[in-house]
Amino acid sequence: MYTIRKLRPDRSIGMILLPFAVLALAGAAGALFGLQAAYVTGGTFFGVCAAYSFLTYLRTANPGFIIVSLFQLSASLTALTLFVDPGQVPSRAALFFAACMAFFAVWMLLLAVQKRIKWRGREVLELAAASVDQAQNGYTGRPLPVGKTGFDQRVIVEFAEFARRHLMAVTYIGQDRVAFVPVREGREPAYILGLKGDYMGETWVCFDFAGNVSANVSQRDYLEYREALSFDKLCQSLGDLFVDFIILFQRGEGVRIVDRMDAVGLSPFA
């Protein structure tokens, strides 16, 4: 297990604050316009989240997001059912949707603890930096040719599907190349919503179908490391890491790729 972290701790709190912000908004709506307004606010929010989670499933083919979407949809229907029938005793429909919400909440929590719905960009960046030493030259901001491989085009494309499904990277598949962009938890919405038209300026590893491999580490990700690392070696290590991943995938040992990321030992929520 990697016990020495080279990345700075993840101190982003946006995802933690979001539920409290929604509760505050629903509470404010309830205080101003009545209890039914609170139900509508909460139901609408969870409905939008359910649509986003289902879109994430469509983008990644990760089945865990179906469970997330079903939890959020159940929460939305619970709130909206209470709005339609605001009696003191919840209706059978409201109780049914609430039971579904509790069921999917437990399932979702298990998936989260198992890191099945966690974006693995931090693990990728930690693995890439594990063997890279501190250096004085620091960031240079240029993509680096990593080497050549003999991977078949079909293998690269199939690995791209594997990488998306396991949330290792967002992939860009072109006519002559495939680019892998490791995404850290909390940075995925721009990719899921299609707001990132290309991968330039991001951290990426690119395999073209002629066998050339190149890599780049963005300045934003580079500055997340505690120390100034050798940029060239970091890019080389990142490219080599994905070459190793494809070799394991080609052997039918994709589970070992997941094991390597799990061995980094990061929190399921980092």
C-alpha positions in Angstrom: 0.0 0.0 0.0 1.2 3.5 -0.8 1.5 5.2 2.5 3.4 8.3 1.4 1.0 10.7 -0.4 2.5 13.0 -3.0 -0.7 14.9 -3.7 -2.0 17.5 -1.3 -5.0 16.5 0.7 -8.4 16.9 -1.0 -10.0 19.9 0.8 -12.8 20.5 -1.6 -16.1 20.7 0.2 -18.5 21.5 -2.6 -20.1 18.1 -2.7 -20.5 18.2 1.1 -22.1 21.6 1.1 -24.5 20.8 -1.7 -27.0 18.7 0.4 -27.0 21.3 3.2 -27.6 24.0 0.6 -30.6 22.1 -0.8 -32.0 21.5 2.7 -31.6 25.2 3.5 -33.3 26.1 0.2 -36.2 23.7 0.8 -36.5 25.0 4.4 -36.6 28.6 3.2 -39.2 27.7 0.6 -41.2 25.9 3.3 -41.0 28.9 5.7 -42.0 31.4 3.0 -44.6 29.5 1.0 -45.6 26.5 3.2 -44.7 22.8 3.5 -45.8 21.9 0.0 -43.2 24.4 -1.5 -40.5 22.6 0.5 -41.6 19.2 -1.0 -41.6 20.7 -4.5 -38.1 22.2 -4.1 -36.7 19.0 -2.7 -38.5 16.8 -5.3 -37.3 19.0 -8.2 -33.7 18.9 -7.0 -33.6 15.2 -6.6 -35.3 14.8 -10.0 -32.6 16.8 -11.7 -29.9 14.8 -9.9 -31.6 11.6 -11.0 -31.4 12.8 -14.7 -27.7 13.8 -14.2 -26.8 10.4 -12.7 -28.5 8.6 -15.5 -26.6 10.7 -18.0 -23.4 9.7 -16.1 -24.4 6.1 -16.7 -24.9 6.7 -20.4 -21.5 8.4 -20.6 -19.5 5.8 -18.6 -21.6 2.6 -18.8 -20.9 2.2 -15.0 -24.0 0.4 -13.7 -23.5 1.9 -10.2 -25.0 5.1 -11.4 -28.3 3.4 -12.3 -28.6 2.7 -8.5 -27.6 6.3 -7.7 -30.2 7.5 -10.2 -32.9 5.2 -8.8 -32.2 6.5 -5.2 -32.5 10.1 -6.4 -35.7 9.3 -8.4 -37.2 7.6 -5.4 -36.4 10.6 -3.2 -38.0 12.9 -5.8 -41.1 10.8 -6.1 -41.4 10.6 -2.3 -41.3 14.4 -2.0 -43.6 15.0 -4.9 -46.1 12.4 -3.7 -46.2 14.2 -0.3 -46.8 17.4 -2.2 -49.8 15.9 -4.1 -51.2 14.3 -0.9 -50.2 16.5 2.0 -52.2 14.7 4.6 -50.8 14.1 8.1 -50.7 10.3 7.4 -48.5 9.6 4.3 -50.2 7.8 1.5 -49.3 4.3 0.4 -47.6 5.7 -2.6 -45.4 7.9 -0.4 -44.6 5.0 1.9 -43.7 2.8 -1.1 -41.4 5.4 -2.7 -39.8 6.1 0.8 -39.1 2.4 1.2 -37.5 2.3 -2.3 -35.4 5.3 -1.4 -34.1 3.6 1.8 -33.4 0.4 -0.2 -31.4 2.2 -2.9 -29.7 4.4 -0.3 -28.2 1.3 1.4 -27.2 -0.1 -2.0 -25.6 3.2 -3.0 -23.7 3.4 0.2 -22.2 -0.1 -0.3 -21.2 0.9 -3.8 -19.6 4.1 -2.5 -17.6 2.2 0.2 -16.4 -0.3 -2.4 -15.3 2.7 -4.6 -17.5 1.4 -7.4 -18.9 4.9 -8.1 -15.8 6.9 -7.3 -13.8 8.8 -10.0 -10.2 7.5 -9.7 -8.2 10.4 -11.0 -6.4 10.9 -7.7 -5.3 7.3 -7.6 -4.0 7.6 -11.1 -2.0 10.7 -10.3 -0.6 9.1 -7.1 0.5 6.0 -9.0 2.1 8.1 -11.7 4.1 10.0 -9.1 5.1 7.1 -6.9 8.5 6.6 -8.5 9.2 10.3 -9.5 11.7 12.3 -7.6 11.7 15.9 -6.6 13.4 18.2 -9.1 14.3 21.8 -9.6 13.0 22.3 -13.1 9.3 22.0 -12.2 6.5 22.5 -14.6 7.3 23.0 -18.3 3.9 22.7 -19.8 4.6 20.6 -22.9 3.3 17.2 -23.9 6.0 14.5 -23.8 6.4 11.6 -26.2 6.5 8.5 -24.1 7.4 5.8 -26.6 5.9 3.3 -29.0 3.7 0.3 -28.5 2.4 -2.5 -30.7 -1.1 -2.4 -29.3 -3.9 -3.3 -31.8 -6.4 -0.5 -32.4 -9.2 -2.8 -31.1 -7.4 -3.4 -27.8 -7.0 0.4 -27.2 -10.6 1.1 -27.9 -11.8 -1.8 -25.7 -9.5 -0.6 -22.9 -11.1 2.9 -23.3 -14.5 1.3 -22.5 -13.0 -0.4 -19.5 -11.4 2.9 -18.3 -14.7 4.7 -18.6 -16.7 2.0 -16.9 -14.3 2.0 -13.9 -14.1 5.8 -13.8 -10.3 5.8 -14.4 -10.6 8.4 -17.2 -12.8 10.2 -19.6 -11.9 9.1 -23.1 -11.8 10.9 -26.4 -11.8 8.5 -29.4 -10.7 10.0 -32.7 -10.1 8.6 -36.1 -6.5 7.9 -35.4 -6.1 8.0 -31.6 -7.6 7.6 -28.2 -6.9 10.0 -25.4 -7.4 9.2 -21.7 -8.1 12.0 -19.3 -7.9 11.0 -15.6 -10.7 12.9 -13.7 -10.6 13.5 -10.0 -13.8 13.3 -7.9 -15.8 16.5 -8.1 -14.4 17.6 -11.5 -16.5 15.2 -13.6 -19.6 17.4 -14.2 -18.0 19.4 -17.1 -17.2 16.1 -18.9 -20.5 14.5 -18.2 -22.4 17.6 -19.4 -20.3 17.8 -22.5 -18.8 21.1 -21.6 -15.2 19.9 -22.4 -14.9 19.8 -26.2 -11.3 18.6 -26.1 -8.6 17.4 -23.7 -6.0 20.0 -24.5 -4.9 21.8 -21.3 -5.8 18.8 -19.2 -3.8 15.8 -17.9 -4.0 13.1 -20.5 -2.3 10.1 -22.1 -2.8 9.6 -25.8 -2.3 6.4 -27.9 -2.4 6.9 -31.6 -3.1 3.9 -33.9 0.5 4.1 -35.3 1.8 3.0 -31.9 2.9 6.4 -30.6 2.3 7.3 -26.9 2.4 10.8 -25.5 1.4 12.2 -22.2 0.8 15.6 -20.5 0.2 16.7 -16.9 -1.9 20.0 -16.6 -0.5 22.8 -14.5 -3.5 22.6 -12.2 -2.8 18.9 -11.5 0.9 19.4 -11.3 0.4 22.1 -8.6 -1.6 19.6 -6.5 1.6 17.7 -5.8 3.3 18.6 -2.5 6.7 19.1 -4.1 8.0 20.1 -7.5 8.5 16.9 -9.3 10.4 16.3 -12.5 7.8 17.1 -15.1 9.4 15.0 -17.8 9.6 12.0 -15.5 6.1 12.5 -14.3 4.7 12.5 -17.9 6.8 9.4 -18.7 5.6 7.6 -15.6 2.0 8.5 -16.4 2.3 7.2 -19.9 4.1 4.0 -18.7 1.3 3.5 -16.2 -1.4 3.4 -18.9 0.8 1.1 -21.0 1.0 -1.3 -18.0 -2.7 -1.0 -17.6 -3.4 -1.9 -21.2 -1.0 -4.9 -21.0 -2.9 -6.2 -17.9 -6.2 -5.6 -19.7 -4.9 -7.4 -22.8 -4.1 -10.4 -20.6 -7.6 -10.5 -19.2 -6.3 -9.2 -15.8 -8.3 -6.0 -15.6 -9.1 -6.8 -11.9 -5.5 -6.2 -11.1 -5.8 -2.6 -12.5 -8.6 -1.9 -10.0 -6.5 -3.6 -7.2 -3.6 -1.3 -7.9 -5.8 1.8 -7.6 -7.4 0.4 -4.4 -3.9 -0.3 -3.0 -3.3 3.5 -3.0 -5.6 3.5 0.0 -7.4 6.8 -0.6 -10.8 7.4 1.1 -13.8 6.3 -1.0 -15.0 9.9 -0.9 -11.6 11.6 -1.8 
